[in-house]
Amino acid sequence: MRISKNLVALLTLFIFIFVVGTVIAVRTVAYLEAGFELKGFLVEVITYVIALTGWFFLFIYSYLKGDFKDIEAPKYDILELEEKIQEAEKGGKK
């Protein structure tokens, strides 16, 4: 089975949502077992949901913008830029 970049991006998103959901569930159980009020708990959960929604939209925006299409290109761009800088420095010293 060939693993595509789309599949990797989708799996990353699902893992992120699973981790955040697990954190929310664990905090919920701990919060309710400690006997705190439900109002404070709802504020905390709403905060988590808003943060998760923001991260989700950033992920979708980044995916649609094409940031996950060629994840190796920036590495080579930086190496080429470094070579150009070194050549310019050598040329300036002569």
Steps between C-alpha positions, in 0.01 A plus 500: 500500500637838397479769763415833342558845644125549528472189715783618726336841540163342577649257752685787668175689532316201649780431747496864607122495551525169689771634732308819575179303554679266737640792697152652525351168617769442764471856628121464511514189714760654732302822525172329584663258747654794685150636558535833324204692362371424155525866395880502524516170319292633210726804468800270477340271241382794289852639507641168381241474223572855379875432499450170319279668241765764440773241452272299274434800275871583492572143395234509228625840376856374488394183321294688240784751451722208401747494788487120516552437129880521498638498850857440382530816285570751782799295612658523156408868463686581821806304385501681164462836676793416729716416198408833336586688820836322528578579134407865555723518807791346308445740212495800735832403664695484171 
